């Protein structure tokens, strides 16, 4: 009675952040296209859109580098990215 039931592990589909990051980048790209098409009215938002795309791509690249390091067993890699 003292032992707690084990929590089942989440599926890879629910723990993989790659699709979420990709959707975020896609959303910034869509926002960029909308701002470009709308003309001068939203021109001030264009740098924000490009920054969102750049930060998303940089974050995705960092995630891929860290995951590759974790898979090859690097001591300095983050844990849980396999």
PyMOL commands that set and color helices and strands:
alter all, ss='L'
color gray80, all
select helices_A, chain A and resi 12-15+18-72
alter helices_A, ss='H'
color red, helices_A
deselect
rebuild
show_as cartoon
